[in-house]
Amino acid sequence: MIRVIIAEDHQALIDGIESFFHNNDEIDIIASALNGKELVKLVEKYRPNVVITDIRMPIMDGVEATKIIKRTYKKIHVLAFTMFDQSEAVKQMLDAGAIGYILKNSGLKIMIEAIKTVAKGEKYFDPNVLVNLKKDKKGKKPQKKGILSKREKQILALIAKGNKSTEIAEQLFITKNTVDTHRKNIKRKLGLDLNSDLRTIAVEKRYDF
């Protein structure tokens, strides 16, 4: 029997997954958490075979929780579970120690396959995830086109938190005009229309800066 703990900040989704696996003879959902901090405590208490964790959660996110779990429990395998299919999100979870990645909208059949695969210590990537993790001949990761500067990332992160240009200018000790110029450059680099809602994009790209 594969013992699984799942971390997801939507209780309804957890309830649905637990209900699905209730009578499963191979997989047992032994506990669930609504945030990364709670997940770490449950892992310490129950020592599962597999952890399924969302990336974006309150208090502590899945990336940080995975780092803590893998630092202490090498034989517990982590499967990332999220709505995000950006390659950078995948990379962050892999760097943290996860060996699998599935999307929430891919269905329970894929989840079963993923759990069984990672439980054996083997990697599993959702077939709906398009990931380019190949290295070039020198062993370096390829650079993304239109990569943002450090300042642009800083501004995008503040936008994601709901800050307006005037507020960002005050926090970074720059003028509002400078912030507006950075906004235009960010949109250009991300291939966005100038009328696009940058806050929505900023939130979506939280793990893809």
N, C-alpha and C positions, 0 to 999 in steps of 0.2 A: 504494500500500500504506500502510495506517495503522499506524504503529509505536506500540506500547503497552507501558507498564511498569505492573505491578500490585503493590500493597502490601497484604498480608494476613497476619496472624500465625498462620494455620493452613495449614501446608504442604500438607496433603491437598487443600484447596480450590484452592490455587494449581496443584497438579499436575493436578487435574481440568480447570481452565480452560485451561491450557497444552495439554493433550491434545486438548481440543475444537477449539482454534484451530490445531492443528498443520498441517493441510492447507488452511487457509482462504486464499483468494487475495486477500482484501481487508484482513484484519487479521492483524498479526504481533505476538505477545507476545515482545518482545525481551529482557526481563529481569523479575525479580521480587524483592521485598523483604519481610522479615518485620517491619519496623518503620519508622517515619517517618524516622529518621536515615539508615538504609540507603537508603531511597527517594530522599532528597535527593541523595545521592552518585551513585546510578545515573542520575538525571535529568541531573546535571551531565556525566556521562560519555557518555551515549547520546543525549541531546536527543530524546525521543520526541515524537510528535504529541499523544498522549493519556496521561494518568496516571489509573489507577483506584486509589483508595485507601480502605481501611477508615477509620473514624473512631477507634475505640478500638484502640490498639496500644501495645505496650511501648516504653520509651525515649523515643519522641516520637510523639504521636498524629497522626491525619490532618489535624486542623485546623491545627496548628502547621506541619506539613510543607507543607501547601497554601499557607500564607502565605509561607513561604520560597521555594517554587517560583515562585509568581506574582510575587513581588517581583523576581525575577531574569529569569524567562523568560515574558514576557507572552503569547507565541504558543502556549505549551504549555497545553492545556486539561485541566482536572481534573474527574473524575467520582467522586463519593462513592459508596462501596460498603459497605453496612452492614446490620445487623439492625434498626436503630432507625428508627422512622417518626414520631418526635416532631417537631413543627414547629420546635422550638427547635434541634434537631440540624441540620435542614436550613438554618435561618437562619445558624448558626455556620459551616457549610461555605460557604454563599454569601458571607458576609461575608469569609471567608478567600480567596475567589476561585474556588471551584468553580462550574461552570455546569450540572452534572448531578447526579442523585441516583437511585440504584437500590438496591433491597433484595436481599439475598443469596438470598432464597427466591423470587425472581420468575422465575428461569429464564434460560437462556443466549440465548433468542430476544430477550428484552428487552435483554440486555446488548449484543448485536450492534447492535440499533437505537440504543441509547444511545451506543455508541462512534462509530458513523457520524454521529450527529447532532452530538455535541460536537466531533468532529474538524473540523466545518465552522464551529465557533465559535457554534453555536446551543444554546440551553438544552434540557435534557431532564429530565423528571421521571417517575419510575416511576409508571405508572397505579395502582399499589397504594398509593401514598403520598398521604395526604390532608393537604394543606398549605394553611394560610391565611396567605398572605404579603401580603394586600391591606392597603393603608393607608386610614386614614379620610380624611375630606375635608380635614383639616388637615395631612395628610402624615405622621401619626404612626402607629406600629404600635399596634394595639389591645392593651389590657392584658388579661392572663390573669386569670380569676377565681381567687380564693384565692391570690394571689401571696404567696410566702414573704418574710418579713423577712430582713434581712442576717444576723441572729443565727441564725434558723432554717435558712438555707442553710448557714451555718457548721457547725451541729450535724449537719445531714443529710449533709454532706460527710465529717464525722468518723465518722458511723455507717456510711457506705459503706466506710470503711477498716477497719471491724470494732471500733471503740472502743465500750466499754460506757459506761453513764451516769456511773459513778464516774470513769472515765478522762477522759471529756469534761469533767466538772466540774473536774477538776484542771487540764486544759489551758487551759480558758477562765476559770479562777479564779471559778467560780460554784458554787452548791450542787447536789447531786444532785437535790434536789426541783425546782429551777429547770429542770434539764435534762429531767426527767420531764414537767414542765408544757409545755415546748417540744415534746417528743415528741407529746403529746396534741394540741397546736395544729397541728402539722405534719400529723398524720393527718386532723384535721378539715378543714384547708384543701385537702388532696389528695383528700378524699372517701373516706377509708379507714375500715375497721372498726377499732375500738380494739385488736382482737386481731391485726391484720395484722402481718406481719413487716416492720418498717420498714427493716431493713438491705437486704433484697431490693429493695424499692422504691427505696431510696437509690442502689443500684448501677445500677438501670435508668434512674434519672432523672439520672445524672451529667451528661448534656449537655442537661438540660431544667430546670435550676434557675431 
